[in-house]
Amino acid sequence: MKKSFLIFLVIFLVVFALDQFIKHLIVHGFDYESEAVSIALIYNKGVAFSMFSFLGSTLKYIQIVLVFVVLTALVRQKEFFIHNHYVFGIIFGAGCSNILDRFTYVGVVDYIHWHYVIDFPAVFNFADVMIDIGVGILIMKMLFLSKTK
């Protein structure tokens, strides 16, 4: 368990720090425009597609409570945590970075607008991509493991 938690913590910190570094660059003026993607600062006061933005500053406190509830549940499910510690490091590092944005700025720092082939209707960030990758890995592992049993 200790080794799994240490790996979780290292991955958490790397994802968290990298996301905050990228956001620092964006907040301080970095932008980019091409045919496929635009990089420009947008503050998202809600969650995906600005849902729940009506909650205002209450949203960040709800998210903190959710993080602690899920972490508590994971600690109680030691076997599940041990087998997925690196995935949870990715997901929690990215998620906590987005929560920190709510305290540091007026909302989550989003900056990637994808418009190649399709004009994706939302602006997102590195943390969002890491959360999607982490959840995708978890789903793939669960599907693969259920077929082998």
ABEGO torsion letter per residue (X at the ends): XAAAAAAAAAAAAAAAAAAAAAAAAAAAGBBBBBAABBBBBBBBABBBGGBGAAAEAAAAAAAAAAAAAAAAAAAABAAAAAAAAAAAAAAAAAAAAAAAAAAABABBBBABBBABGBBBABBBBAAAAAAAAAAAAAAAAAAAAAAAX
